Amino acid sequence: MVKEITRDIKQLDHAKRHLTTSITTLNHLHMLAGGVDSLEAMTRRRQYGEVANLLQGVMNVLEHFYKYMGIPQIRQLSERVKAAQTELGQQILADFEEAFPSQGTKRPGGPSNVLRDACLVANILDPRIKQEIIKKFIKQHLSEYLVLFQENQDVAWLDKIDRRYAWIKRQLVDYEEKYGRMFPREWYMTERIAVEFCHITRTELAKIMRTRAKEIEVKLLLFAIQRTTNFEGFLAKRFSGCTLTDGTLKKLESPPPSTNPFLEDEPAPEIEELAMEKGDLDQPKKPKAPDNPFHGIVSKCFEPHLYVYIESQDKNLGELIDRFVADFKAQGPPKPNTDEGGAVLPSCADLFVYYKKCMVQCSQLSTGEPMIALTTIFQKYLREYAWKILSGNLPKTTSSSGGLTISSLLKEKEGSEVAKFTLEELCLICSILSTAEYCLATTQQLEEKLKEKVDVSLIERINLTGEMDTFSTVISSSIQLLVQDLDAACDPALTAMSKMQWQNVEHVGDQSPYVTSVILHIKQNVPIIRDNLASTRKYFTQFCIKFANSFIPKFITHLFKCKPISMVGAEQLLLDTHSLKMVLLDLPSIGSQVVRKAPASYTKIVVKGMTRAEMILKVVMAPHEPLVVFVDNYIKLLTDCNTETFQKILDMKGLKRSEQSSMLELLRQRLPAPPSGPEGSSSLSLLAPTPEQESSRIRKLEKLIKKRL
């Protein structure tokens, strides 16, 4: 029923809609026909101002007739519009050619209103028309530049590169005054002129530098690069870089912020106008813009010639290292006092300051292969510094303690007879150790900075691990020298201990002279080393640990040489051992006004080692009868018990071989069986070899220790 009622209404609605569409289309057709006629007439009269408005309207109206292109009359009007556009494009190009001829540099006195309106029309026409106008104008505007700075002109060389940039700055000012209002603002004509100038300059400079490559010196190269980067910075302040195409140079990304103090933003090294005369190429001035879209647009041409800069830095660093060596010889080792001794050598800071300047300067020139080449140079002279300045100046060890007599060693002197490092030499070793630590830390930071500066694709080629290992070796050598010196100073006292007639000791007294001698050497050396390593506390701890690991096994070895020993002699040795144990526990803070608790790692080593020495003496003091009790007592007191140690203890007691054999057999019976499996590699597994094999292994170990020390 509803459909029946509304059927006629629907027909009326359709009719109305079709009628409205028809009227609108006829009106558009009337406007299009009239517009095309007017467009053709205005084009002939060069009324570009009116044409710009009319053409846009005609094109908007023509969009409504795309679905009617099958009608001949509509298609004909569309073709007339296209023909008018083509004619307008050719006519406008001809007008610009007449106003700005390609040949010659003659220009009109001021902007033309006709051409200004023509540019508005070009905005609506095919984009190629606009591009052709821009191209012709820029080419004509820069034609004078190509003539003035031809390759054969004196002004074209690098030493007068400033004149190129001064010329374009004048041209940009001249353009703004004469033609600034002629072209639409959205054409960015000033920036386009500057960018085209940069492309031409890069090409021309590259060509002339290839021709005259032998004439390029590092000062001249840096002068030209600095002036060029300054100009690129000027462009970044003046323009946005929106006209740069994808094929030109990518916009730089600002590096991420860093908390590393070595990686703070570095000021760009400016080159003063008199740099070529003064040779001072490293004056820091204003910082480089972090995101300059014009960076490298001209200066890219210098990259193939940066080998001149790299070779120069190689030479400069070589001379710097030689000067460091000469200065060290002239000034001598650090003065023997806690204020100067152990301090980082000044030459180290000078080297890394120079490195930072080179790195920042090179990163401004290029972040590609030249940075890798510079890194190789850095590696070379880091190694040379470690060898020539640090390792080369470490005092040499001597072994002249063999001619000393036992009587002289037992005298409570200041140890002047013992061949040992002087106070100056100890300060020098500590200073070299501190310098090597500084170099190690700073080299790691340098590696991080280089990786930040270089292109992402080249980061894997930045690796200073070898150089860091070299400085670690210097540190280890320095600590070892300090340990050897103190160890060697204690050797005569330990030798004297083993030569004493311990079976003739009749009563227990104060600590023996050899203990006093050891303590004296410790009190002489350790405070000096500690004060001079105050800034590198962890390495002083390493020194203490290495000395304990060296001295205690040597003391026990000499203890075994004290034979035969009486009961009273063993008591005296036990007293001496306890005295040494207390001194060693106090060694890290001995002679210090500030008593600081020794590191737990060090205390553990001393307690374990010296307790073993005390246990050995307690076994020696125990009566050897009954045999079972003696053997059980030995097993209980010495956790690392074995037949070899037991044999030595029996020798210290002065027992005969016939007595020893039965005791050794009893020990073998009483010792627990070694555990099976991988756990069998504990101390008890030493029981597996025969006594002869065990003795051979101990002798080899002693030889290795002696050879190492």
Steps between C-alpha positions, in 0.01 A plus 500: 500500500788738592681422174185578306451830679870613462555374146411833336697696763816300416461580134471869583812485723707335223378751249590790727850364569567438130369844413726665762803306372423598143467869587826495701684320219369745239614791718845340535507445123416864442774605746750261339429620148526865604810434710680325216431791266621752761805285582612493137451876463686584824786267407552689174499831692738358773259594772657245735348644815145439372605174334625358833158543664300399189709192420452355844123555473482345154691193620270465801192517275653256251520239777116479493507389133741207523207258481363676192819478290317271258303805376694659211431858605623436856810321373569793268483750788738282705750489216479880465585534872802269459612693196469826694711354782768387256503839333521674835797285603692567180413867512614541862827316432560727203433807714755384761752417228459851363533658844787274612690381193714192547798665333644809659447647843284801411198518729197733527526784745224377728223244545234466231131492598425297187753234600376502857146423375646244260647315798149478651378344176797258498392378843178370339656359182702181460768491778766466229434861396577623851813282518619630163453863610692437824777315317546771236497783752750335736730406212494855370550638852808282563655531154728777623630272778615237251692763307663670799609177671612293204758235575779700336431811710725576797196577715369144450764335725437397860690786661241745363195284568353779711438703187262236366281522806522879514386512135188286557407698811505820292295332229237387748468854633480632142232244414287592802516869408420460129299182458385405850135591423496366145489133592243349738630446853422129486752461217787565751707652222769640732563158649495336158766741374718425805456122462587509129804712584607230749464223241704697244764589760535139615549382143746777412705458818517124452624550144767755588621298801543192283708704259717664768502225762876533561457863606257420782657544844329421826475864614355602166258206504379572853468870419280422198292244692445734792390784276269260318342359815452855626314580178288186539417618852399838356264325258347299785421820690356671193303219336292199603644256244154412368620519136764230548402190303530144622799449276695784653613464859295351779411712796726426793363352817613646829694247710335366815600667827770324702588496868866417435715802596736420214207515260387855571416717203825619354546854366572509132865591432489833318785611277589866534564711194871498574509125556706438187769732629482402867433130446252493790218284369337394825339812649162401646225750425129454453345150502389340176127483434389145579245475219625703205320380184770667289787324676725348235317652203831661396755358744434146373745574219790518748458142624717333231786730606472446876794258479710818514344579839543142625868495396549832675350367822722192472805726477382733778429212738839347425667831588282526811610158626866588432456823697346304788802268502744791493311687775498191720877459461557868567272528802578159645270286716238656731624656822496260798212645698136408536378817332665428165593134512243267349326777315396455137776615265406836339588366157209255525242776535667694217475198271128447557422871472666493159306185412171668587582801282595277207188288541261796512675667209496185287135426580414842359691420184365148457335222699602232251829331412720792617374437853610137470842614375529742792405221742787291363736791567362531852563129560858528375594781736313358798723195468808717453413700810457180699835365377720809487367709788360242741663158455823655373547698822421227751812434713688183418525228764837374623601184683807602696403362841698178466830637633365594842623318809275340757640712778421820317145386439443433868599851597210733559596753238282699266550254223748719313699194392198356316469590131162672480327791332571848626228728626502682165463173311206390715330835435567461128347150489190624683477800267522276194237268648264794564562632150429160345173479695400847375591398144298179532184682614540787255569267207171324569322835497684596182373183332142584599538854368643379168208259459261786563670721241548248219236382253279220633623262230862540619449464877618138499841610368565716808673274751761614754498179705861421407618839627303459823666160547840667452430745783373212715833326438686814615290503818573132565872552435510795738326307779729204440807724528377638833432147626837371377683789664345445842525123458867521409565731795358230730693213337827546697308494828322177402831351391647596836205329672568174317873517583454544875583211734150442634597187693731715716236753609480477878221742590215686337558875484373793301452471125810396310720749308379366165140587594609848598675533163187391306281740699749780441489451123120487505482819703742668262331404174128460561417854627679652200312276257167558678539879500600503135210275401243695703306583183501136382406315816396182322851456359654549844273217616622291206858573606427382856329182377781415256764563766318272747463231233872525428645546849300241697582195278865614498497532879358146535763369256776653715326370808543145371873572461532568873618157613553350738291700748489456874182541702610845616606590145155406372341716768719793395408445135132485596537833679675648196232363268225656710686835495525485122133404477397808702721726289361358176142543621581862576700547177241707300488771771846461655657836586177682419337754730162389375444136594286339236375143513685276256297361207337166578656337193847591627434401862373158389824429309723603793301307760489184289870509407648598835266265690644217292851606605391502864343155465822365350695626801241361742542157337879537534462587872280196567679184634531232234409220732263328507508494122123467450427811707767699314369395158139572598604837636671579168188404302280712729718813495585506130196474277718474189707222649703273275806282523732763354417759769515229766846400380620862533357531850681181604821647358441817705467284814834338414369144494705226340394337175429170674253674731348696215416197284270340758332838567446560127348155460268567792399834343409333172279259690333772705431740211142483367449366150468774233142558378408354164372700203575856398511606866816302537700798383502645854808522718471137611528380144869586525537166676443311176857537358791316648726685745767531231251656256366730772849616589576565134183709464584709806853563373363609162255732673778655708710551188207669324442729798870594513508558126185716518639707786 
